[in-house]
Amino acid sequence: MNMFQSASFYITVNHLRDLPTDVRVEIAFAGRSNAGKSSAINTLTNRTRLAFVSKTPGRTQHINYFALGNGRYLVDLPGYGFARVPGLVKDHWRGLLGDYLQKRQQIAGLILIMDARRPLTNLDIALLEWFGPTGKPVHCLLTKSDKLSRGVASQTLHSVRRRLQEMSPDYTVQLFSSLKKSGVEEVQAVVSGWPGIATDGPTGTSALPVSAGAEDADDGRKKTSVKGEDNRGQMS
């Protein structure tokens, strides 16, 4: 069974101190704004609006959690690289994203979303360099592959795979199309092999200690959202 199809919205947070503690393992999704991350998540979960798809890149400002059962969570991270986002917001995203990827011990691995027509941008490489020291696996989805001819798509896949292998033997890549719903089974097969994903455990248990990450001065501030309330942070 596709584990992603059981996804349900859990919580959204805007500060690392508010990350949930009742988590056993997390599958993180990251990607450049407008690379098709939300569409990929919706395709994997077989939903139409689990993750918000917007014509305005850079809308998602917060970290959104989706429960997959057995203490496993899909974590939708803020998109990066959208020039029109205000500087202060962009700096906050950078800190939130970087600290989460480097310090969150519950992460089993990272799904990196890249537009097949523009893979491995400087920002994508920077994100891989942030995450690389953790030693955890990365699986890249070359989205919108339906917009390429079969020959060009194959060449792109081989080129990206070669570059990723130069970075780490734990980095893998595949073609993916939300429009044609192709590549879903391959993602499921790869992620199921990550440590802690296939192992069933009681929901609500934490096998690893929580890394609080960066602390903000206003420690008394309330959480961005209450668990179960679909109040995901977006720009208006």
N, C-alpha and C positions, 0 to 999 in steps of 0.2 A: 504493500500500500504506500502511496505517496504521502510521506509525513507532512508535507507542506499543505495538503488539502484540509487538514484539521485546524489550520491557523485561525485564531480569533484574537481581536484586539485586546491588549492587556493594560498597557500604561504608556504614557509619554512623559519624558523628563527633559529638563533643560540644563541641569547641573549634575556633575558626576556624583555628588553626595546623595542625590536622589535615586540613583540606580537601585533597582529592586534587589533585595537580599535573598529572596526565596527562589533562587535560580540555580539549576544544576549545570547547564551548559547552554552556550549561545552561538548561533550562526549569524555572523555579522554581514550585512549587505552595504557596500559602499560604491560610489561611482560619481563621475563628473556630472554636473547638472545637464539635463537633456540627453543623457546617454541611454535612457530607457529603463532606469532602475525600477520605478514604480510599475511600469508595464510588465517587467520581468517578474516582479513579485506577484502581481495579479495573475500572471500566466501560470506560475509555479503552484499557486494556491487554488487555481481554478475559480477565481473570483473576478468580479469586474471592478470593484472599488474598495478592495481591502486597503491598498496603498493608493493615495490620491495621485491621479495623473493630471498634470496641469500644463497649459500652454505657456505658462510663465515659469521658466527654469529658476530654481533657487527658492521655491516656496517653502519647502520643508526645512524648518529651523531646528527641530528638536530630534531627540532619539526616540523612535517609536518601537515598542515591544509587542510582539504577537506570540501568544502561547501556542505551542505545538503538541503539548501533552508530555507526560513523564519528565517534567522539569526542564524541557527543552524549549528554547525561544528563538524566534527569528527576530533579528534586531535591524531595523531600517535606520541607517545613519544619514545625517544631512548631506545633500549633494554639495559638491565643491566646484569652484572655478567659474561661477557666474559673475560677470563683471559689474552688473547693475546693482548688486547687493551692497548696501552701505558699508563703509569701512569697518565700523565698530561691530556690526553684525558678522561680517566676514572674519574678523579677528576672533570673535567668540566661537564661531563654527570651527575655526582652525584649532583652537585650544581644546574644544570639546571633542572633536574628532581625533586629534592626535593623542590626547591623554587617554581617551577610551581605548584606542587601538593598542597603545603601548602598555597600559596598566591593568586592563580588565582581565583578570585571570580566568574567568568563566568562558572566554571565547574559545571555541573549538577550532574555528577556522574562519577565513574571510572569503566572501564571494565578491569579486571586484567586477563591476559592470562597466564595459567599454563599448562605445559605438564601433562596430566593425569597420566603418569607413575612416575612423580616426583613432586607432588604438594606441596605447602607450604614449599618451601625451606627457609632457613634463610633470604635470600634476599627478598623473597616474603613477609615474615612476617615483615621485616624491612620497606618495602614500605607501607604496611598496617598501620604500626605504624606512619609513616610520615603523611599519609593521614587521619588517624582516627580522630584527633582533629577537622577536618573541619565539622564533623557530616554529611557528604554527603554519599549517598549510594555507595556500591561497588557490582558489579556483576562479579563473576569469571567464566571463561570458561575453563573447563578441556579439552584442545585440544588433538587431536590424540587419542581420546577415541576408535577409531576403532581398535587400536593396542592392546586393552585389551579384554578379554573375557567378555561376558555380565555380568557374576557373579562378576568378579573382578571390572569391571567398576561401577557396582551398589554399591559394598562395598566401593570403593574409594569415590564415590559421597557422600554417607552417612557419611563417616569419615570426609571428608573435610567440609561438611555442619555443622556437630557437632562442629568442631573446630572454624569455622567462627562465629557461633552463640554465642560462648563463648566470642568472641571479640566484636561483635556488632550485634544487631537484624536487622540492615540495610544491612548486608552482605549476599548475596545470591550466589548460585552456580548452574551450570548445566554442563552436558556433551556436548561436541561439536566435530564435525569431519568435517574438510575441505574436506577430501577425499570423504566422503559420503554426504557432504552438509547437515548434520543433525544438528539440534539445532538452525537454523536461526530464525524460527518463535518465539521460546522462548526468544531469545535475543531481538527481536523487541518488544515483549509484555512487557518484563521487563523494557526496556529503555523508552518506551512510557509512563510508569507510573511515571517517574522521573519528578520533578518540572521543569516547563519551556519547556519541550520537546514537549508535545502535543499541547501547546498553540501556535497558529499561530501568528506571529508578522512580521512587515515589515522588509525585509532584509536590513541590514545596520544599524539597531538601536541597541543600547546597553542599556539593562535594568539595568545593574549593572555597578558600576564604575570600571575602569580598575586598576588592581594592577600591578604596574610597576615591582615589584620584585627587585632582586639584580641589581645594576647598575655597569657597568664597567667603567674604567677610560677613555677609548677612546670613549666618547659620540658622537664624530663626525663621527664615523665609519658608512659606509653605511649598509643598510639592506642586509641580506644574499641573498634575492631573491626578485624579483618584483612579485606582485600578478599576478597569472595566468601563470607565467613562470615555467614550470616543471623542476626545477633545484635543486632537493632534494639532501642534503648533504650526501655523502657517501665516505668511504675510497676507494682508488684505489687499 
